[in-house]
Amino acid sequence: FMKKKTILKKSEESKSILNIKPKVTNMVCTVDLDCVLDLRKIALKTKNSEYNPKRFHALIIRLRNPKTTAMIFKSGKLVCTGAKDEQTSRQAVKKFVQLIKNSGYSGIKMKVRKNL
């Protein structure tokens, strides 16, 4: 009698799991700028940025519109977080790349990889 109850509970749980509808709230995008960056130089020339190599070895830049954050590494890798969809993520990456270009890296190129 007890075994039947546990089987019944498991099937009820699986039905409730099937009713869950996922919602994308945070998209993460990676970009390779294919060059070595001087993070201190970029931090001094950009607003809303923080760089403390003793705490974390990446430059962090925040945008207000779209509301996203980028972690930029010396190796030229950029990780963009906080976008709600792919289009917003692309817009943010373009803005981050433009900020880096305005800091003296006019020749950088993006290598975007899609991991779907």
C-alpha angles and dihedrals in degrees: 000000000000093000092058091054093052091049090050092051092051092052090050090051092051091051091053090049090054090057093059113109114199119227122201109231102158130029122193120206128185125204131183112213090189097225141083113258134208099224095189091056092050092046092054092052100043132071124229092026132129129193122178108156092187090062103032130358096227137079111241119208124180126202123202096203111061091019099234140131129219128202108203119193130203089246090066096256116138125195116195119196138174102051118132096211142012095262093054090047091054091049091051093048090051090052093048091049090049090052090052091047090051088054092065105280099109095154101058121127129200125234106192117192121198114212104188 
